[in-house]
Amino acid sequence: MTVWIPGEADGEAQKRHAPATLRNRDAILAVLRATLPASGLVLEVASGSGEHAVHFAAALPALDWQPSDPDPAALASIEAWRGEADLANLRAPIVLDAAADWPIDRADAVLCINMTHISPWEATVGLFRGGAALLSPGAPLILYGPYFQADVAPAPSNVEFDASLRARDPRWGIRALEDVAALATAQGFALDSVQAMPANNLTLIFRRT
């Protein structure tokens, strides 16, 4: 779950800080370098604070980065980080609710970090439905976060985290990888790889079929 720390300086009033970003961004970046196309447009769904968007856009200058989020405070934070970074390949954030209609008609890749467990299942359904409408065959849709696997004993910390999420909102919770993969298949995706990540997280790479 994302923990927000507001900026302390007056000029940073709109910037949010997600401490987990500093811990996971380079591990995620390594996967992105090996997975994303050499050029094109990457749509990041549920960009949150915007810190990932800035880090990835700076590290991958040949790719255009399109951050998005449904939350006005998150959009303001993304724009504040974007203004400070002043990167030519980082676009202004757009309002996008994964479960609703998407205000974008094409992308070369879709990335979604730490959304599926802190949103209703309908948001994950919408993520694949929207991705299917944007992506060409072979293009990646990449998820990062905690997932349960049927043949792997869950980490105790993930079991506790799942219980805390469901106590906050019964529509939330860590998803079963098999459920996500079945949904992806129904929406026209194939699971390409599952990569273990720090802190009991996974990166799931799907390809448009």
C-alpha positions in Angstrom: 0.0 0.0 0.0 1.2 3.5 -0.8 2.0 5.8 2.1 1.9 9.5 1.2 4.3 12.0 2.8 3.4 15.6 1.9 6.2 17.9 0.8 7.3 20.2 3.6 8.5 23.2 1.7 5.9 25.7 0.5 6.9 25.2 -3.1 6.4 21.4 -2.7 2.9 21.6 -1.3 1.4 19.6 -4.1 4.2 17.0 -4.3 3.5 13.7 -2.7 6.3 11.3 -1.6 5.8 7.5 -1.7 8.7 6.0 0.3 8.4 2.7 -1.4 9.3 4.3 -4.7 12.9 4.8 -3.7 13.1 1.1 -2.7 11.6 -0.4 -5.8 12.1 2.0 -8.8 15.5 0.6 -9.9 14.4 -3.0 -9.7 11.3 -2.1 -11.8 13.4 -0.1 -14.2 15.7 -3.1 -14.9 12.6 -5.0 -16.0 11.3 -2.1 -18.1 14.7 -1.8 -19.9 14.4 -5.5 -20.9 10.7 -5.4 -21.8 9.6 -2.0 -23.2 10.0 -1.2 -26.9 13.0 0.9 -27.9 10.7 3.8 -28.7 7.0 4.7 -28.5 4.5 5.8 -26.0 4.1 4.2 -22.5 0.9 4.7 -20.7 1.3 4.5 -16.9 -2.1 3.7 -15.3 -2.5 4.9 -11.6 0.7 6.9 -11.5 0.1 8.0 -7.9 2.7 10.5 -6.7 4.4 10.8 -10.1 7.8 9.8 -8.8 8.0 6.6 -10.8 7.0 8.5 -14.0 9.9 11.0 -13.5 12.4 8.3 -12.7 11.5 6.1 -15.7 11.1 9.0 -18.2 14.6 10.3 -17.2 16.2 6.8 -17.5 14.4 6.0 -20.8 14.6 9.2 -22.9 13.7 7.4 -26.2 10.2 6.6 -24.8 7.4 9.1 -24.4 5.8 8.7 -20.9 2.1 9.3 -20.3 1.2 9.4 -16.6 -2.4 9.1 -15.5 -4.5 8.9 -12.3 -8.2 9.4 -11.3 -7.3 11.3 -8.1 -7.0 15.1 -8.4 -4.4 15.3 -5.6 -2.3 12.7 -7.4 -2.6 14.6 -10.7 -1.4 17.7 -9.0 1.5 15.8 -7.5 2.4 14.3 -10.8 2.4 17.7 -12.5 4.5 19.2 -9.7 7.2 16.5 -10.1 6.9 16.9 -13.9 7.5 20.6 -13.7 10.5 20.2 -11.5 12.0 17.5 -13.7 11.4 19.4 -17.0 11.7 16.3 -19.2 10.8 16.6 -22.8 9.5 13.0 -23.0 7.2 13.2 -19.9 3.7 14.3 -20.8 1.2 16.2 -18.7 -0.9 13.7 -16.6 -4.4 12.8 -17.8 -7.4 11.8 -15.8 -7.9 8.1 -16.2 -10.1 5.7 -14.2 -9.1 2.2 -15.1 -12.6 1.0 -14.7 -14.2 3.7 -16.9 -13.7 4.8 -20.5 -10.1 5.8 -21.3 -9.3 9.2 -22.8 -6.5 7.9 -25.0 -6.7 5.8 -28.2 -3.2 4.2 -28.6 -0.1 3.3 -26.7 2.9 1.0 -27.3 3.0 -0.3 -23.7 0.9 -0.1 -20.5 2.4 -0.1 -17.0 0.5 -0.3 -13.8 2.3 -0.3 -10.4 0.6 -1.2 -7.1 -3.0 -0.7 -8.2 -4.7 -4.1 -8.3 -4.7 -4.7 -4.5 -5.9 -1.2 -3.5 -8.8 -1.0 -5.9 -12.0 -3.0 -6.7 -11.6 -6.0 -9.0 -13.5 -3.9 -11.6 -10.4 -1.7 -12.0 -8.3 -4.7 -12.9 -10.9 -5.8 -15.4 -10.9 -2.3 -16.9 -7.1 -2.3 -17.0 -7.0 -5.3 -19.4 -10.1 -4.1 -21.3 -8.6 -0.7 -21.9 -5.1 -2.1 -22.6 -6.6 -4.5 -25.2 -8.1 -1.5 -27.0 -4.8 0.4 -27.1 -2.1 -2.2 -27.7 -1.0 -3.9 -30.9 -0.2 -7.6 -31.0 2.9 -8.4 -29.0 2.9 -5.1 -27.0 3.4 -5.5 -23.2 1.1 -4.8 -20.4 3.2 -4.8 -17.2 1.9 -5.1 -13.6 3.9 -4.8 -10.4 2.8 -5.5 -6.9 2.0 -8.3 -4.4 0.2 -11.4 -5.8 -0.7 -14.7 -4.4 0.3 -17.9 -6.3 -1.5 -21.2 -6.0 1.8 -23.2 -5.9 3.8 -20.9 -3.7 3.4 -20.5 0.1 2.5 -16.8 0.7 4.8 -14.6 2.7 3.4 -14.0 6.2 3.8 -10.2 5.6 1.6 -10.5 2.5 -1.0 -12.5 4.4 -1.1 -9.8 7.1 -1.2 -7.0 4.4 -4.1 -8.7 2.6 -6.1 -8.9 5.8 -5.5 -5.2 6.6 -6.5 -4.2 3.1 -9.8 -6.2 3.2 -10.5 -4.7 6.7 -10.2 -1.3 5.2 -12.3 -2.1 2.1 -13.7 -5.5 1.4 -13.3 -4.8 -2.4 -9.6 -4.6 -1.9 -7.0 -7.3 -1.4 -4.0 -9.1 -2.9 -5.1 -10.8 -6.1 -4.4 -14.4 -7.1 -2.0 -14.5 -10.0 -4.2 -17.2 -11.6 -7.3 -15.0 -11.4 -5.4 -12.1 -13.1 -4.0 -14.4 -15.8 -7.5 -15.9 -16.5 -8.9 -12.4 -16.8 -6.0 -11.4 -19.1 -6.6 -14.4 -21.4 -10.3 -13.5 -21.7 -9.3 -9.9 -22.7 -6.8 -11.0 -25.3 -3.5 -11.2 -23.4 -1.1 -14.0 -22.7 1.1 -14.2 -19.6 4.7 -13.9 -20.9 6.7 -14.0 -17.7 6.5 -13.7 -13.9 9.5 -12.1 -12.2 10.2 -12.1 -8.5 10.9 -8.6 -7.1 12.0 -7.2 -3.7 9.8 -7.2 -0.7 7.6 -10.2 -1.8 6.4 -8.4 -4.9 6.1 -9.7 -8.5 6.2 -8.2 -12.0 3.7 -9.8 -14.4 4.4 -9.2 -18.1 1.5 -9.8 -20.4 1.5 -9.6 -24.2 -1.3 -8.6 -26.4 -2.3 -11.6 -28.6 
